Amino acid sequence: MQPHVSRVWNFSAGPAALPQAVLERAQRDMLDWNGSGASVMEQSHRGKRFIAMAAQAEADLRELMQVPADYAVLFLQGGATQHFAQIPMNLAGEGDSADYIVSGHWSAKAASEAKPYVRVNVAASGEADDYLKLPPRDSWQLDPNAAYVHYTPNETIHGVEFHGVPEVGAAPLVADMSSNILSEPLDVGRFGLIYAGAQKNIGPSGLVLMIIRRDLLQRAGRPMARIFRYAEHAAADSMLNTPNTWGWYVAGLTFEWLKAQGGLGAMAERNRAKAELLYRAIDGSGGYYRNPIELSARSRMNVRFTLHDAALDAAFLQESEAAGLLALKGHKALGGMRASLYNAVPPEAVEALVAFMRDFAQRHG
Amino acid sequence: MQPHVSRVWNFSAGPAALPQAVLERAQRDMLDWNGSGASVMEQSHRGKRFIAMAAQAEADLRELMQVPADYAVLFLQGGATQHFAQIPMNLAGEGDSADYIVSGHWSAKAASEAKPYVRVNVAASGEADDYLKLPPRDSWQLDPNAAYVHYTPNETIHGVEFHGVPEVGAAPLVADMSSNILSEPLDVGRFGLIYAGAQKNIGPSGLVLMIIRRDLLQRAGRPMARIFRYAEHAAADSMLNTPNTWGWYVAGLTFEWLKAQGGLGAMAERNRAKAELLYRAIDGSGGYYRNPIELSARSRMNVRFTLHDAALDAAFLQESEAAGLLALKGHKALGGMRASLYNAVPPEAVEALVAFMRDFAQRHG
């Protein structure tokens, strides 16, 4: 342990903050994990110790999210972006079409990357509204024959979030939950497939968590190498080839930590309070700060805001970093600021941010 | 730092031993990396600090392997197995064929996983010899029109290794170096593409290192999502999407460590001495231990051996583990024992193993 570790409040959109307790545990066990005399990174994924840890991580995740038994849980690689392609490869046959709800940068990208593998029907889009609001459910042009319906419950860059799961009929609902998974309780049974890059609410990058209804594993998809087939990964307990063992381990530590925090109900309460605190500070700043998103679509995870004068942006970023508030710069496509408030960002971080914002506004009038 | 860390000698085939100095550095910096006040896992891959680290890792690798300027270095995901498929997707057009040299489990798998994407010509195979020797170069039936020639310089499971790079004419030579990369100096210019899963000689699993001649990036391949195209990854400096940031970081620490050890020339000498010590102990055991591989094909990295009586295997494994010698069990397909002697396994580990083997033979007569 370092004698003088000085930690900052980290608002990074991803790779993002991890719980300090998780980092301390990983640090402590780095050279000698689980009595093995070696790091967890140095263990065979086929060894007893690693398999027991991996199974415990899956069991904890199933308990946290109350995953029904007819769903497989997979620990994969490639980032959500690879699965933008792999999902249609697995779920759609030749000539099939799929519905995509486009509500921001990431769902637009999911639709675009799917095109080599499925006829993409953009059933609804918020583009004409600059993604400042969500396309209302009654405007969606769903195809009753779609192989699946894909949407992105929370848009990391645009800062919009669906509150509640949309009803889409018989087609399996596929959700990229990279930036809001584990942030609140969820009725997994409403979904056909949930997937998430780990680097926001789960663990380090390079790991993708997938929850897939087992009947979907029977879909033939198209001719492809085994390594791309979800059914093969499920049959091999995600050890079809060597998985990202470190990522799986840190994810497991995070699941353990979430359970100790009181589970997803407690996290939902904490996350709602954090977001409310920040939005109130923005809305109550008399126009000094501004969030452009329609109230009902505001994200609890990624809070965009602009300063009343963009000429102050550089000073805001410099002074906030000096005050120990990391990574507040907005995505380059949109400018302004963004504070990401994932599970591992404690309420104290948001309090510090809000205090800084008030102070900054006073000093820079 | 833990007060009572007890480390074992780790002969795991992969994920495998890492240099202790690398683990200690990762441990020290876990909560506060590079003065950032956050873990390296909590940094945006687009941030200045991470980009500088990533570039330094690439520069160190280029220096260690003397990678010519007309080669791109990529940090990818998916394991070597995914690239068994992705290589033909990128390098072969519709109707193309490729030559595969099959010298053991992994090259056979590479050939098999390529089949959905290219006509596979098995130009040579050691299968009839149970992979105990390598198919001699003058027996290879190479196709002058092959899109590329694929081989596996070292077979992790079968314990055979090509010593020297084969001449294959004009077709680009593609090599899966997962288990021998960085173990000795290499003339990269002889290859079209080199790839390696990181979990043996580089770092943690979930990272793939690729070195690809830039002209090969121009090959059209076939219609596919951008995420599968090596050219897109190269154009984005391996940040087309979020890379495995922890893996990249640990790989960088390993490259730094290799430079401090004196580079690949020094590692080659050390690796040769380690392998010789173990093979001498096996060959000099009067048949108590036995390695079945043809002398000229013996691997420096993965040393297979059997006991003269398989009924002693269980005792050997139990007593060796009690003596702090980890993961000596051979692959389940072959039985017996296997000691993997990658860069991070120090000479002292092999000395301890050899001493144990002598002692075991005396005690169990």
Chai-1 contact restraints between the chains, C-beta under 6 A:
chainA,res_idxA,chainB,res_idxB,connection_type,confidence,min_distance_angstrom,max_distance_angstrom,comment,restraint_id
A,V5,B,L31,contact,1.0,0.0,6.0,A-B,restraint_1
A,V5,B,D32,contact,1.0,0.0,6.0,A-B,restraint_2
A,S6,B,G37,contact,1.0,0.0,6.0,A-B,restraint_3
A,R7,B,G37,contact,1.0,0.0,6.0,A-B,restraint_4
A,V8,B,G37,contact,1.0,0.0,6.0,A-B,restraint_5
A,V8,B,A38,contact,1.0,0.0,6.0,A-B,restraint_6
A,N10,B,A38,contact,1.0,0.0,6.0,A-B,restraint_7
A,N10,B,E42,contact,1.0,0.0,6.0,A-B,restraint_8
A,S12,B,S44,contact,1.0,0.0,6.0,A-B,restraint_9
A,P15,B,T245,contact,1.0,0.0,6.0,A-B,restraint_10
A,A17,B,E42,contact,1.0,0.0,6.0,A-B,restraint_11
A,L18,B,E42,contact,1.0,0.0,6.0,A-B,restraint_12
A,L23,B,M30,contact,1.0,0.0,6.0,A-B,restraint_13
A,L23,B,L31,contact,1.0,0.0,6.0,A-B,restraint_14
A,L23,B,S39,contact,1.0,0.0,6.0,A-B,restraint_15
A,Q27,B,Q27,contact,1.0,0.0,6.0,A-B,restraint_16
A,Q27,B,M30,contact,1.0,0.0,6.0,A-B,restraint_17
A,M30,B,L23,contact,1.0,0.0,6.0,A-B,restraint_18
A,M30,B,Q27,contact,1.0,0.0,6.0,A-B,restraint_19
A,L31,B,V5,contact,1.0,0.0,6.0,A-B,restraint_20
A,L31,B,L23,contact,1.0,0.0,6.0,A-B,restraint_21
A,D32,B,V5,contact,1.0,0.0,6.0,A-B,restraint_22
A,G37,B,S6,contact,1.0,0.0,6.0,A-B,restraint_23
A,G37,B,R7,contact,1.0,0.0,6.0,A-B,restraint_24
A,G37,B,V8,contact,1.0,0.0,6.0,A-B,restraint_25
A,A38,B,V8,contact,1.0,0.0,6.0,A-B,restraint_26
A,A38,B,N10,contact,1.0,0.0,6.0,A-B,restraint_27
A,S39,B,L23,contact,1.0,0.0,6.0,A-B,restraint_28
A,M41,B,P204,contact,1.0,0.0,6.0,A-B,restraint_29
A,E42,B,N10,contact,1.0,0.0,6.0,A-B,restraint_30
A,E42,B,A17,contact,1.0,0.0,6.0,A-B,restraint_31
A,E42,B,L18,contact,1.0,0.0,6.0,A-B,restraint_32
A,S44,B,S12,contact,1.0,0.0,6.0,A-B,restraint_33
A,Q77,B,Q77,contact,1.0,0.0,6.0,A-B,restraint_34
A,Q77,B,G78,contact,1.0,0.0,6.0,A-B,restraint_35
A,Q77,B,G206,contact,1.0,0.0,6.0,A-B,restraint_36
A,G78,B,Q77,contact,1.0,0.0,6.0,A-B,restraint_37
A,G78,B,G78,contact,1.0,0.0,6.0,A-B,restraint_38
A,G79,B,N241,contact,1.0,0.0,6.0,A-B,restraint_39
A,G79,B,T242,contact,1.0,0.0,6.0,A-B,restraint_40
A,T81,B,I227,contact,1.0,0.0,6.0,A-B,restraint_41
A,T81,B,N241,contact,1.0,0.0,6.0,A-B,restraint_42
A,Q82,B,I227,contact,1.0,0.0,6.0,A-B,restraint_43
A,A85,B,A225,contact,1.0,0.0,6.0,A-B,restraint_44
A,A85,B,I227,contact,1.0,0.0,6.0,A-B,restraint_45
A,E113,B,A225,contact,1.0,0.0,6.0,A-B,restraint_46
A,P116,B,P223,contact,1.0,0.0,6.0,A-B,restraint_47
A,P116,B,M224,contact,1.0,0.0,6.0,A-B,restraint_48
A,P116,B,A225,contact,1.0,0.0,6.0,A-B,restraint_49
A,Q199,B,T242,contact,1.0,0.0,6.0,A-B,restraint_50
A,P204,B,M41,contact,1.0,0.0,6.0,A-B,restraint_51
A,P204,B,W246,contact,1.0,0.0,6.0,A-B,restraint_52
A,S205,B,T242,contact,1.0,0.0,6.0,A-B,restraint_53
A,S205,B,N244,contact,1.0,0.0,6.0,A-B,restraint_54
A,S205,B,T245,contact,1.0,0.0,6.0,A-B,restraint_55
A,G206,B,Q77,contact,1.0,0.0,6.0,A-B,restraint_56
A,G206,B,G206,contact,1.0,0.0,6.0,A-B,restraint_57
A,G206,B,N244,contact,1.0,0.0,6.0,A-B,restraint_58
A,G206,B,G247,contact,1.0,0.0,6.0,A-B,restraint_59
A,P223,B,P116,contact,1.0,0.0,6.0,A-B,restraint_60
A,M224,B,P116,contact,1.0,0.0,6.0,A-B,restraint_61
A,A225,B,A85,contact,1.0,0.0,6.0,A-B,restraint_62
A,A225,B,E113,contact,1.0,0.0,6.0,A-B,restraint_63
A,A225,B,P116,contact,1.0,0.0,6.0,A-B,restraint_64
A,I227,B,T81,contact,1.0,0.0,6.0,A-B,restraint_65
A,I227,B,Q82,contact,1.0,0.0,6.0,A-B,restraint_66
A,I227,B,A85,contact,1.0,0.0,6.0,A-B,restraint_67
A,N241,B,G79,contact,1.0,0.0,6.0,A-B,restraint_68
A,N241,B,T81,contact,1.0,0.0,6.0,A-B,restraint_69
A,T242,B,G79,contact,1.0,0.0,6.0,A-B,restraint_70
A,T242,B,Q199,contact,1.0,0.0,6.0,A-B,restraint_71
A,T242,B,S205,contact,1.0,0.0,6.0,A-B,restraint_72
A,N244,B,S205,contact,1.0,0.0,6.0,A-B,restraint_73
A,N244,B,G206,contact,1.0,0.0,6.0,A-B,restraint_74
A,T245,B,P15,contact,1.0,0.0,6.0,A-B,restraint_75
A,T245,B,S205,contact,1.0,0.0,6.0,A-B,restraint_76
A,W246,B,P204,contact,1.0,0.0,6.0,A-B,restraint_77
A,W246,B,W246,contact,1.0,0.0,6.0,A-B,restraint_78
A,G247,B,G206,contact,1.0,0.0,6.0,A-B,restraint_79
